[in-house]
Amino acid sequence: MEIFLSDEYETMWTAISSIMGVIATTLAIFALLYSMRTYRKTMQVVHYGEIDKMYFEILKEALNKPFLLQQNRECSFDEETQYNTYAFIVWNFLESIYDRCMLDHTLQKTWFPIIEAERKIHLPWIQEDENRAKFKAEFLKFIDNGNFSL
């Protein structure tokens, strides 16, 4: 019983206790970092799903009204108004996508080709001065440049 009362025994258990505290703290930090990373990935998937759904809704509108994909053609005042509204929605959506792509470069592989495709359809609309005033200069420069390669 004398061995359990010695200073060496007490020092050993103090050291073991300290080491276990460090290990527990380290594991807690790793668990926190893992949780944060998992949360971030989950939010990316959720945001991607929301973006995809919004774009699907925009495309559905064009399916219902094919003239929305043809700016330079003879059309009624009502169709022209609808086109202008639709083009603004498309460009506003693309600017939001651009903003997200600058924060999350993994989105660029998916969305830059879509920006390029929509640019080909609606470029004349955004080149009009009255429409350019609705967007950030940084986005307009990106669109004017037309370099969507990664």
Phi and psi in radians as a Rosetta constraint file:
Dihedral C 1 N 2 CA 2 C 2 CIRCULARHARMONIC -1.153 0.35
Dihedral N 2 CA 2 C 2 N 3 CIRCULARHARMONIC -0.496 0.35
Dihedral C 2 N 3 CA 3 C 3 CIRCULARHARMONIC -1.139 0.35
Dihedral N 3 CA 3 C 3 N 4 CIRCULARHARMONIC -0.581 0.35
Dihedral C 3 N 4 CA 4 C 4 CIRCULARHARMONIC -1.316 0.35
Dihedral N 4 CA 4 C 4 N 5 CIRCULARHARMONIC -0.220 0.35
Dihedral C 4 N 5 CA 5 C 5 CIRCULARHARMONIC -1.784 0.35
Dihedral N 5 CA 5 C 5 N 6 CIRCULARHARMONIC -0.052 0.35
Dihedral C 5 N 6 CA 6 C 6 CIRCULARHARMONIC -1.327 0.35
Dihedral N 6 CA 6 C 6 N 7 CIRCULARHARMONIC 2.769 0.35
Dihedral C 6 N 7 CA 7 C 7 CIRCULARHARMONIC -1.176 0.35
Dihedral N 7 CA 7 C 7 N 8 CIRCULARHARMONIC -0.566 0.35
Dihedral C 7 N 8 CA 8 C 8 CIRCULARHARMONIC -1.136 0.35
Dihedral N 8 CA 8 C 8 N 9 CIRCULARHARMONIC -0.714 0.35
Dihedral C 8 N 9 CA 9 C 9 CIRCULARHARMONIC -1.102 0.35
Dihedral N 9 CA 9 C 9 N 10 CIRCULARHARMONIC -0.781 0.35
Dihedral C 9 N 10 CA 10 C 10 CIRCULARHARMONIC -1.121 0.35
Dihedral N 10 CA 10 C 10 N 11 CIRCULARHARMONIC -0.712 0.35
Dihedral C 10 N 11 CA 11 C 11 CIRCULARHARMONIC -1.146 0.35
Dihedral N 11 CA 11 C 11 N 12 CIRCULARHARMONIC -0.696 0.35
Dihedral C 11 N 12 CA 12 C 12 CIRCULARHARMONIC -1.078 0.35
Dihedral N 12 CA 12 C 12 N 13 CIRCULARHARMONIC -0.808 0.35
Dihedral C 12 N 13 CA 13 C 13 CIRCULARHARMONIC -1.215 0.35
Dihedral N 13 CA 13 C 13 N 14 CIRCULARHARMONIC -0.535 0.35
Dihedral C 13 N 14 CA 14 C 14 CIRCULARHARMONIC -1.156 0.35
Dihedral N 14 CA 14 C 14 N 15 CIRCULARHARMONIC -0.739 0.35
Dihedral C 14 N 15 CA 15 C 15 CIRCULARHARMONIC -1.134 0.35
Dihedral N 15 CA 15 C 15 N 16 CIRCULARHARMONIC -0.788 0.35
Dihedral C 15 N 16 CA 16 C 16 CIRCULARHARMONIC -1.079 0.35
Dihedral N 16 CA 16 C 16 N 17 CIRCULARHARMONIC -0.739 0.35
Dihedral C 16 N 17 CA 17 C 17 CIRCULARHARMONIC -1.084 0.35
Dihedral N 17 CA 17 C 17 N 18 CIRCULARHARMONIC -0.723 0.35
Dihedral C 17 N 18 CA 18 C 18 CIRCULARHARMONIC -1.149 0.35
Dihedral N 18 CA 18 C 18 N 19 CIRCULARHARMONIC -0.761 0.35
Dihedral C 18 N 19 CA 19 C 19 CIRCULARHARMONIC -1.091 0.35
Dihedral N 19 CA 19 C 19 N 20 CIRCULARHARMONIC -0.750 0.35
Dihedral C 19 N 20 CA 20 C 20 CIRCULARHARMONIC -1.113 0.35
Dihedral N 20 CA 20 C 20 N 21 CIRCULARHARMONIC -0.645 0.35
Dihedral C 20 N 21 CA 21 C 21 CIRCULARHARMONIC -1.106 0.35
Dihedral N 21 CA 21 C 21 N 22 CIRCULARHARMONIC -0.721 0.35
Dihedral C 21 N 22 CA 22 C 22 CIRCULARHARMONIC -1.148 0.35
Dihedral N 22 CA 22 C 22 N 23 CIRCULARHARMONIC -0.761 0.35
Dihedral C 22 N 23 CA 23 C 23 CIRCULARHARMONIC -1.090 0.35
Dihedral N 23 CA 23 C 23 N 24 CIRCULARHARMONIC -0.772 0.35
Dihedral C 23 N 24 CA 24 C 24 CIRCULARHARMONIC -1.099 0.35
Dihedral N 24 CA 24 C 24 N 25 CIRCULARHARMONIC -0.727 0.35
Dihedral C 24 N 25 CA 25 C 25 CIRCULARHARMONIC -1.126 0.35
Dihedral N 25 CA 25 C 25 N 26 CIRCULARHARMONIC -0.756 0.35
Dihedral C 25 N 26 CA 26 C 26 CIRCULARHARMONIC -1.078 0.35
Dihedral N 26 CA 26 C 26 N 27 CIRCULARHARMONIC -0.794 0.35
Dihedral C 26 N 27 CA 27 C 27 CIRCULARHARMONIC -1.094 0.35
Dihedral N 27 CA 27 C 27 N 28 CIRCULARHARMONIC -0.668 0.35
Dihedral C 27 N 28 CA 28 C 28 CIRCULARHARMONIC -1.121 0.35
Dihedral N 28 CA 28 C 28 N 29 CIRCULARHARMONIC -0.695 0.35
Dihedral C 28 N 29 CA 29 C 29 CIRCULARHARMONIC -1.138 0.35
Dihedral N 29 CA 29 C 29 N 30 CIRCULARHARMONIC -0.789 0.35
Dihedral C 29 N 30 CA 30 C 30 CIRCULARHARMONIC -1.081 0.35
Dihedral N 30 CA 30 C 30 N 31 CIRCULARHARMONIC -0.710 0.35
Dihedral C 30 N 31 CA 31 C 31 CIRCULARHARMONIC -1.114 0.35
Dihedral N 31 CA 31 C 31 N 32 CIRCULARHARMONIC -0.704 0.35
Dihedral C 31 N 32 CA 32 C 32 CIRCULARHARMONIC -1.121 0.35
Dihedral N 32 CA 32 C 32 N 33 CIRCULARHARMONIC -0.805 0.35
Dihedral C 32 N 33 CA 33 C 33 CIRCULARHARMONIC -1.084 0.35
Dihedral N 33 CA 33 C 33 N 34 CIRCULARHARMONIC -0.730 0.35
Dihedral C 33 N 34 CA 34 C 34 CIRCULARHARMONIC -1.103 0.35
Dihedral N 34 CA 34 C 34 N 35 CIRCULARHARMONIC -0.753 0.35
Dihedral C 34 N 35 CA 35 C 35 CIRCULARHARMONIC -1.097 0.35
Dihedral N 35 CA 35 C 35 N 36 CIRCULARHARMONIC -0.721 0.35
Dihedral C 35 N 36 CA 36 C 36 CIRCULARHARMONIC -1.123 0.35
Dihedral N 36 CA 36 C 36 N 37 CIRCULARHARMONIC -0.740 0.35
Dihedral C 36 N 37 CA 37 C 37 CIRCULARHARMONIC -1.141 0.35
Dihedral N 37 CA 37 C 37 N 38 CIRCULARHARMONIC -0.753 0.35
Dihedral C 37 N 38 CA 38 C 38 CIRCULARHARMONIC -1.107 0.35
Dihedral N 38 CA 38 C 38 N 39 CIRCULARHARMONIC -0.728 0.35
Dihedral C 38 N 39 CA 39 C 39 CIRCULARHARMONIC -1.090 0.35
Dihedral N 39 CA 39 C 39 N 40 CIRCULARHARMONIC -0.768 0.35
Dihedral C 39 N 40 CA 40 C 40 CIRCULARHARMONIC -1.071 0.35
Dihedral N 40 CA 40 C 40 N 41 CIRCULARHARMONIC -0.788 0.35
Dihedral C 40 N 41 CA 41 C 41 CIRCULARHARMONIC -1.106 0.35
Dihedral N 41 CA 41 C 41 N 42 CIRCULARHARMONIC -0.714 0.35
Dihedral C 41 N 42 CA 42 C 42 CIRCULARHARMONIC -1.085 0.35
Dihedral N 42 CA 42 C 42 N 43 CIRCULARHARMONIC -0.749 0.35
Dihedral C 42 N 43 CA 43 C 43 CIRCULARHARMONIC -1.157 0.35
Dihedral N 43 CA 43 C 43 N 44 CIRCULARHARMONIC -0.616 0.35
Dihedral C 43 N 44 CA 44 C 44 CIRCULARHARMONIC -1.094 0.35
Dihedral N 44 CA 44 C 44 N 45 CIRCULARHARMONIC -0.733 0.35
Dihedral C 44 N 45 CA 45 C 45 CIRCULARHARMONIC -1.130 0.35
Dihedral N 45 CA 45 C 45 N 46 CIRCULARHARMONIC -0.750 0.35
Dihedral C 45 N 46 CA 46 C 46 CIRCULARHARMONIC -1.107 0.35
Dihedral N 46 CA 46 C 46 N 47 CIRCULARHARMONIC -0.818 0.35
Dihedral C 46 N 47 CA 47 C 47 CIRCULARHARMONIC -1.098 0.35
Dihedral N 47 CA 47 C 47 N 48 CIRCULARHARMONIC -0.726 0.35
Dihedral C 47 N 48 CA 48 C 48 CIRCULARHARMONIC -1.058 0.35
Dihedral N 48 CA 48 C 48 N 49 CIRCULARHARMONIC -0.743 0.35
Dihedral C 48 N 49 CA 49 C 49 CIRCULARHARMONIC -1.079 0.35
Dihedral N 49 CA 49 C 49 N 50 CIRCULARHARMONIC -0.704 0.35
Dihedral C 49 N 50 CA 50 C 50 CIRCULARHARMONIC -1.139 0.35
Dihedral N 50 CA 50 C 50 N 51 CIRCULARHARMONIC -0.779 0.35
Dihedral C 50 N 51 CA 51 C 51 CIRCULARHARMONIC -1.076 0.35
Dihedral N 51 CA 51 C 51 N 52 CIRCULARHARMONIC -0.807 0.35
Dihedral C 51 N 52 CA 52 C 52 CIRCULARHARMONIC -1.054 0.35
Dihedral N 52 CA 52 C 52 N 53 CIRCULARHARMONIC -0.735 0.35
Dihedral C 52 N 53 CA 53 C 53 CIRCULARHARMONIC -1.137 0.35
Dihedral N 53 CA 53 C 53 N 54 CIRCULARHARMONIC -0.733 0.35
Dihedral C 53 N 54 CA 54 C 54 CIRCULARHARMONIC -1.088 0.35
Dihedral N 54 CA 54 C 54 N 55 CIRCULARHARMONIC -0.762 0.35
Dihedral C 54 N 55 CA 55 C 55 CIRCULARHARMONIC -1.129 0.35
Dihedral N 55 CA 55 C 55 N 56 CIRCULARHARMONIC -0.672 0.35
Dihedral C 55 N 56 CA 56 C 56 CIRCULARHARMONIC -1.041 0.35
Dihedral N 56 CA 56 C 56 N 57 CIRCULARHARMONIC -0.724 0.35
Dihedral C 56 N 57 CA 57 C 57 CIRCULARHARMONIC -1.129 0.35
Dihedral N 57 CA 57 C 57 N 58 CIRCULARHARMONIC -0.680 0.35
Dihedral C 57 N 58 CA 58 C 58 CIRCULARHARMONIC -1.104 0.35
Dihedral N 58 CA 58 C 58 N 59 CIRCULARHARMONIC -0.780 0.35
Dihedral C 58 N 59 CA 59 C 59 CIRCULARHARMONIC -1.150 0.35
Dihedral N 59 CA 59 C 59 N 60 CIRCULARHARMONIC -0.613 0.35
Dihedral C 59 N 60 CA 60 C 60 CIRCULARHARMONIC -1.071 0.35
Dihedral N 60 CA 60 C 60 N 61 CIRCULARHARMONIC -0.659 0.35
Dihedral C 60 N 61 CA 61 C 61 CIRCULARHARMONIC -1.084 0.35
Dihedral N 61 CA 61 C 61 N 62 CIRCULARHARMONIC -0.717 0.35
Dihedral C 61 N 62 CA 62 C 62 CIRCULARHARMONIC -1.196 0.35
Dihedral N 62 CA 62 C 62 N 63 CIRCULARHARMONIC -0.570 0.35
Dihedral C 62 N 63 CA 63 C 63 CIRCULARHARMONIC -1.145 0.35
Dihedral N 63 CA 63 C 63 N 64 CIRCULARHARMONIC -0.671 0.35
Dihedral C 63 N 64 CA 64 C 64 CIRCULARHARMONIC -1.287 0.35
Dihedral N 64 CA 64 C 64 N 65 CIRCULARHARMONIC -0.458 0.35
Dihedral C 64 N 65 CA 65 C 65 CIRCULARHARMONIC -2.385 0.35
Dihedral N 65 CA 65 C 65 N 66 CIRCULARHARMONIC 1.397 0.35
Dihedral C 65 N 66 CA 66 C 66 CIRCULARHARMONIC -0.994 0.35
Dihedral N 66 CA 66 C 66 N 67 CIRCULARHARMONIC -0.431 0.35
Dihedral C 66 N 67 CA 67 C 67 CIRCULARHARMONIC -1.095 0.35
Dihedral N 67 CA 67 C 67 N 68 CIRCULARHARMONIC -0.286 0.35
Dihedral C 67 N 68 CA 68 C 68 CIRCULARHARMONIC -1.172 0.35
Dihedral N 68 CA 68 C 68 N 69 CIRCULARHARMONIC -0.273 0.35
Dihedral C 68 N 69 CA 69 C 69 CIRCULARHARMONIC -1.688 0.35
Dihedral N 69 CA 69 C 69 N 70 CIRCULARHARMONIC 0.128 0.35
Dihedral C 69 N 70 CA 70 C 70 CIRCULARHARMONIC -2.358 0.35
Dihedral N 70 CA 70 C 70 N 71 CIRCULARHARMONIC 1.653 0.35
Dihedral C 70 N 71 CA 71 C 71 CIRCULARHARMONIC -1.295 0.35
Dihedral N 71 CA 71 C 71 N 72 CIRCULARHARMONIC -0.804 0.35
Dihedral C 71 N 72 CA 72 C 72 CIRCULARHARMONIC -1.585 0.35
Dihedral N 72 CA 72 C 72 N 73 CIRCULARHARMONIC 1.280 0.35
Dihedral C 72 N 73 CA 73 C 73 CIRCULARHARMONIC -2.607 0.35
Dihedral N 73 CA 73 C 73 N 74 CIRCULARHARMONIC 2.860 0.35
Dihedral C 73 N 74 CA 74 C 74 CIRCULARHARMONIC -1.202 0.35
Dihedral N 74 CA 74 C 74 N 75 CIRCULARHARMONIC 2.244 0.35
Dihedral C 74 N 75 CA 75 C 75 CIRCULARHARMONIC -2.654 0.35
Dihedral N 75 CA 75 C 75 N 76 CIRCULARHARMONIC 2.863 0.35
Dihedral C 75 N 76 CA 76 C 76 CIRCULARHARMONIC -1.315 0.35
Dihedral N 76 CA 76 C 76 N 77 CIRCULARHARMONIC 2.914 0.35
Dihedral C 76 N 77 CA 77 C 77 CIRCULARHARMONIC -1.044 0.35
Dihedral N 77 CA 77 C 77 N 78 CIRCULARHARMONIC -0.699 0.35
Dihedral C 77 N 78 CA 78 C 78 CIRCULARHARMONIC -1.100 0.35
Dihedral N 78 CA 78 C 78 N 79 CIRCULARHARMONIC -0.769 0.35
Dihedral C 78 N 79 CA 79 C 79 CIRCULARHARMONIC -1.157 0.35
Dihedral N 79 CA 79 C 79 N 80 CIRCULARHARMONIC -0.674 0.35
Dihedral C 79 N 80 CA 80 C 80 CIRCULARHARMONIC -1.117 0.35
Dihedral N 80 CA 80 C 80 N 81 CIRCULARHARMONIC -0.716 0.35
Dihedral C 80 N 81 CA 81 C 81 CIRCULARHARMONIC -1.100 0.35
Dihedral N 81 CA 81 C 81 N 82 CIRCULARHARMONIC -0.762 0.35
Dihedral C 81 N 82 CA 82 C 82 CIRCULARHARMONIC -1.106 0.35
Dihedral N 82 CA 82 C 82 N 83 CIRCULARHARMONIC -0.740 0.35
Dihedral C 82 N 83 CA 83 C 83 CIRCULARHARMONIC -1.072 0.35
Dihedral N 83 CA 83 C 83 N 84 CIRCULARHARMONIC -0.814 0.35
Dihedral C 83 N 84 CA 84 C 84 CIRCULARHARMONIC -1.035 0.35
Dihedral N 84 CA 84 C 84 N 85 CIRCULARHARMONIC -0.700 0.35
Dihedral C 84 N 85 CA 85 C 85 CIRCULARHARMONIC -1.177 0.35
Dihedral N 85 CA 85 C 85 N 86 CIRCULARHARMONIC -0.776 0.35
Dihedral C 85 N 86 CA 86 C 86 CIRCULARHARMONIC -1.086 0.35
Dihedral N 86 CA 86 C 86 N 87 CIRCULARHARMONIC -0.794 0.35
Dihedral C 86 N 87 CA 87 C 87 CIRCULARHARMONIC -1.087 0.35
Dihedral N 87 CA 87 C 87 N 88 CIRCULARHARMONIC -0.689 0.35
Dihedral C 87 N 88 CA 88 C 88 CIRCULARHARMONIC -1.100 0.35
Dihedral N 88 CA 88 C 88 N 89 CIRCULARHARMONIC -0.745 0.35
Dihedral C 88 N 89 CA 89 C 89 CIRCULARHARMONIC -1.051 0.35
Dihedral N 89 CA 89 C 89 N 90 CIRCULARHARMONIC -0.817 0.35
Dihedral C 89 N 90 CA 90 C 90 CIRCULARHARMONIC -1.046 0.35
Dihedral N 90 CA 90 C 90 N 91 CIRCULARHARMONIC -0.883 0.35
Dihedral C 90 N 91 CA 91 C 91 CIRCULARHARMONIC -1.154 0.35
Dihedral N 91 CA 91 C 91 N 92 CIRCULARHARMONIC -0.627 0.35
Dihedral C 91 N 92 CA 92 C 92 CIRCULARHARMONIC -1.132 0.35
Dihedral N 92 CA 92 C 92 N 93 CIRCULARHARMONIC -0.741 0.35
Dihedral C 92 N 93 CA 93 C 93 CIRCULARHARMONIC -1.072 0.35
Dihedral N 93 CA 93 C 93 N 94 CIRCULARHARMONIC -0.795 0.35
Dihedral C 93 N 94 CA 94 C 94 CIRCULARHARMONIC -1.113 0.35
Dihedral N 94 CA 94 C 94 N 95 CIRCULARHARMONIC -0.620 0.35
Dihedral C 94 N 95 CA 95 C 95 CIRCULARHARMONIC -1.143 0.35
Dihedral N 95 CA 95 C 95 N 96 CIRCULARHARMONIC -0.683 0.35
Dihedral C 95 N 96 CA 96 C 96 CIRCULARHARMONIC -1.115 0.35
Dihedral N 96 CA 96 C 96 N 97 CIRCULARHARMONIC -0.728 0.35
Dihedral C 96 N 97 CA 97 C 97 CIRCULARHARMONIC -1.096 0.35
Dihedral N 97 CA 97 C 97 N 98 CIRCULARHARMONIC -0.782 0.35
Dihedral C 97 N 98 CA 98 C 98 CIRCULARHARMONIC -0.986 0.35
Dihedral N 98 CA 98 C 98 N 99 CIRCULARHARMONIC -0.807 0.35
Dihedral C 98 N 99 CA 99 C 99 CIRCULARHARMONIC -1.032 0.35
Dihedral N 99 CA 99 C 99 N 100 CIRCULARHARMONIC -0.764 0.35
Dihedral C 99 N 100 CA 100 C 100 CIRCULARHARMONIC -1.192 0.35
Dihedral N 100 CA 100 C 100 N 101 CIRCULARHARMONIC -0.645 0.35
Dihedral C 100 N 101 CA 101 C 101 CIRCULARHARMONIC -1.152 0.35
Dihedral N 101 CA 101 C 101 N 102 CIRCULARHARMONIC -0.532 0.35
Dihedral C 101 N 102 CA 102 C 102 CIRCULARHARMONIC -1.268 0.35
Dihedral N 102 CA 102 C 102 N 103 CIRCULARHARMONIC -0.432 0.35
Dihedral C 102 N 103 CA 103 C 103 CIRCULARHARMONIC -1.566 0.35
Dihedral N 103 CA 103 C 103 N 104 CIRCULARHARMONIC -0.519 0.35
Dihedral C 103 N 104 CA 104 C 104 CIRCULARHARMONIC -2.296 0.35
Dihedral N 104 CA 104 C 104 N 105 CIRCULARHARMONIC 1.664 0.35
Dihedral C 104 N 105 CA 105 C 105 CIRCULARHARMONIC -1.134 0.35
Dihedral N 105 CA 105 C 105 N 106 CIRCULARHARMONIC -0.327 0.35
Dihedral C 105 N 106 CA 106 C 106 CIRCULARHARMONIC -1.184 0.35
Dihedral N 106 CA 106 C 106 N 107 CIRCULARHARMONIC -0.428 0.35
Dihedral C 106 N 107 CA 107 C 107 CIRCULARHARMONIC -1.257 0.35
Dihedral N 107 CA 107 C 107 N 108 CIRCULARHARMONIC -0.356 0.35
Dihedral C 107 N 108 CA 108 C 108 CIRCULARHARMONIC -1.064 0.35
Dihedral N 108 CA 108 C 108 N 109 CIRCULARHARMONIC -0.641 0.35
Dihedral C 108 N 109 CA 109 C 109 CIRCULARHARMONIC -1.065 0.35
Dihedral N 109 CA 109 C 109 N 110 CIRCULARHARMONIC -0.616 0.35
Dihedral C 109 N 110 CA 110 C 110 CIRCULARHARMONIC -1.471 0.35
Dihedral N 110 CA 110 C 110 N 111 CIRCULARHARMONIC -0.778 0.35
Dihedral C 110 N 111 CA 111 C 111 CIRCULARHARMONIC -1.659 0.35
Dihedral N 111 CA 111 C 111 N 112 CIRCULARHARMONIC -0.427 0.35
Dihedral C 111 N 112 CA 112 C 112 CIRCULARHARMONIC -1.079 0.35
Dihedral N 112 CA 112 C 112 N 113 CIRCULARHARMONIC -0.696 0.35
Dihedral C 112 N 113 CA 113 C 113 CIRCULARHARMONIC -1.106 0.35
Dihedral N 113 CA 113 C 113 N 114 CIRCULARHARMONIC -0.577 0.35
Dihedral C 113 N 114 CA 114 C 114 CIRCULARHARMONIC -1.240 0.35
Dihedral N 114 CA 114 C 114 N 115 CIRCULARHARMONIC -0.712 0.35
Dihedral C 114 N 115 CA 115 C 115 CIRCULARHARMONIC -1.042 0.35
Dihedral N 115 CA 115 C 115 N 116 CIRCULARHARMONIC -0.747 0.35
Dihedral C 115 N 116 CA 116 C 116 CIRCULARHARMONIC -1.104 0.35
Dihedral N 116 CA 116 C 116 N 117 CIRCULARHARMONIC -0.744 0.35
Dihedral C 116 N 117 CA 117 C 117 CIRCULARHARMONIC -1.130 0.35
Dihedral N 117 CA 117 C 117 N 118 CIRCULARHARMONIC -0.776 0.35
Dihedral C 117 N 118 CA 118 C 118 CIRCULARHARMONIC -1.203 0.35
Dihedral N 118 CA 118 C 118 N 119 CIRCULARHARMONIC -0.570 0.35
Dihedral C 118 N 119 CA 119 C 119 CIRCULARHARMONIC -1.069 0.35
Dihedral N 119 CA 119 C 119 N 120 CIRCULARHARMONIC -0.744 0.35
Dihedral C 119 N 120 CA 120 C 120 CIRCULARHARMONIC -1.056 0.35
Dihedral N 120 CA 120 C 120 N 121 CIRCULARHARMONIC -0.589 0.35
Dihedral C 120 N 121 CA 121 C 121 CIRCULARHARMONIC -1.408 0.35
Dihedral N 121 CA 121 C 121 N 122 CIRCULARHARMONIC -0.766 0.35
Dihedral C 121 N 122 CA 122 C 122 CIRCULARHARMONIC -1.977 0.35
Dihedral N 122 CA 122 C 122 N 123 CIRCULARHARMONIC 0.268 0.35
Dihedral C 122 N 123 CA 123 C 123 CIRCULARHARMONIC -1.020 0.35
Dihedral N 123 CA 123 C 123 N 124 CIRCULARHARMONIC -0.775 0.35
Dihedral C 123 N 124 CA 124 C 124 CIRCULARHARMONIC -1.010 0.35
Dihedral N 124 CA 124 C 124 N 125 CIRCULARHARMONIC -0.591 0.35
Dihedral C 124 N 125 CA 125 C 125 CIRCULARHARMONIC -1.111 0.35
Dihedral N 125 CA 125 C 125 N 126 CIRCULARHARMONIC -0.813 0.35
Dihedral C 125 N 126 CA 126 C 126 CIRCULARHARMONIC -1.343 0.35
Dihedral N 126 CA 126 C 126 N 127 CIRCULARHARMONIC -0.234 0.35
Dihedral C 126 N 127 CA 127 C 127 CIRCULARHARMONIC -1.404 0.35
Dihedral N 127 CA 127 C 127 N 128 CIRCULARHARMONIC -0.221 0.35
Dihedral C 127 N 128 CA 128 C 128 CIRCULARHARMONIC -1.294 0.35
Dihedral N 128 CA 128 C 128 N 129 CIRCULARHARMONIC 2.321 0.35
Dihedral C 128 N 129 CA 129 C 129 CIRCULARHARMONIC -0.949 0.35
Dihedral N 129 CA 129 C 129 N 130 CIRCULARHARMONIC -0.741 0.35
Dihedral C 129 N 130 CA 130 C 130 CIRCULARHARMONIC -1.121 0.35
Dihedral N 130 CA 130 C 130 N 131 CIRCULARHARMONIC -0.479 0.35
Dihedral C 130 N 131 CA 131 C 131 CIRCULARHARMONIC -1.496 0.35
Dihedral N 131 CA 131 C 131 N 132 CIRCULARHARMONIC -0.587 0.35
Dihedral C 131 N 132 CA 132 C 132 CIRCULARHARMONIC -1.075 0.35
Dihedral N 132 CA 132 C 132 N 133 CIRCULARHARMONIC -0.552 0.35
Dihedral C 132 N 133 CA 133 C 133 CIRCULARHARMONIC -1.126 0.35
Dihedral N 133 CA 133 C 133 N 134 CIRCULARHARMONIC -0.225 0.35
Dihedral C 133 N 134 CA 134 C 134 CIRCULARHARMONIC -1.527 0.35
Dihedral N 134 CA 134 C 134 N 135 CIRCULARHARMONIC -0.049 0.35
Dihedral C 134 N 135 CA 135 C 135 CIRCULARHARMONIC -2.275 0.35
Dihedral N 135 CA 135 C 135 N 136 CIRCULARHARMONIC 2.765 0.35
Dihedral C 135 N 136 CA 136 C 136 CIRCULARHARMONIC -1.204 0.35
Dihedral N 136 CA 136 C 136 N 137 CIRCULARHARMONIC 2.546 0.35
Dihedral C 136 N 137 CA 137 C 137 CIRCULARHARMONIC -1.054 0.35
Dihedral N 137 CA 137 C 137 N 138 CIRCULARHARMONIC -0.660 0.35
Dihedral C 137 N 138 CA 138 C 138 CIRCULARHARMONIC -1.070 0.35
Dihedral N 138 CA 138 C 138 N 139 CIRCULARHARMONIC -0.753 0.35
Dihedral C 138 N 139 CA 139 C 139 CIRCULARHARMONIC -1.170 0.35
Dihedral N 139 CA 139 C 139 N 140 CIRCULARHARMONIC -0.767 0.35
Dihedral C 139 N 140 CA 140 C 140 CIRCULARHARMONIC -1.067 0.35
Dihedral N 140 CA 140 C 140 N 141 CIRCULARHARMONIC -0.688 0.35
Dihedral C 140 N 141 CA 141 C 141 CIRCULARHARMONIC -1.099 0.35
Dihedral N 141 CA 141 C 141 N 142 CIRCULARHARMONIC -0.739 0.35
Dihedral C 141 N 142 CA 142 C 142 CIRCULARHARMONIC -1.057 0.35
Dihedral N 142 CA 142 C 142 N 143 CIRCULARHARMONIC -0.787 0.35
Dihedral C 142 N 143 CA 143 C 143 CIRCULARHARMONIC -1.190 0.35
Dihedral N 143 CA 143 C 143 N 144 CIRCULARHARMONIC -0.770 0.35
Dihedral C 143 N 144 CA 144 C 144 CIRCULARHARMONIC -1.096 0.35
Dihedral N 144 CA 144 C 144 N 145 CIRCULARHARMONIC -0.644 0.35
Dihedral C 144 N 145 CA 145 C 145 CIRCULARHARMONIC -1.120 0.35
Dihedral N 145 CA 145 C 145 N 146 CIRCULARHARMONIC -0.731 0.35
Dihedral C 145 N 146 CA 146 C 146 CIRCULARHARMONIC 1.226 0.35
Dihedral N 146 CA 146 C 146 N 147 CIRCULARHARMONIC 0.270 0.35
Dihedral C 146 N 147 CA 147 C 147 CIRCULARHARMONIC -1.716 0.35
Dihedral N 147 CA 147 C 147 N 148 CIRCULARHARMONIC 1.709 0.35
Dihedral C 147 N 148 CA 148 C 148 CIRCULARHARMONIC -1.856 0.35
Dihedral N 148 CA 148 C 148 N 149 CIRCULARHARMONIC 0.189 0.35
Dihedral C 148 N 149 CA 149 C 149 CIRCULARHARMONIC -1.318 0.35
Dihedral N 149 CA 149 C 149 N 150 CIRCULARHARMONIC 2.616 0.35
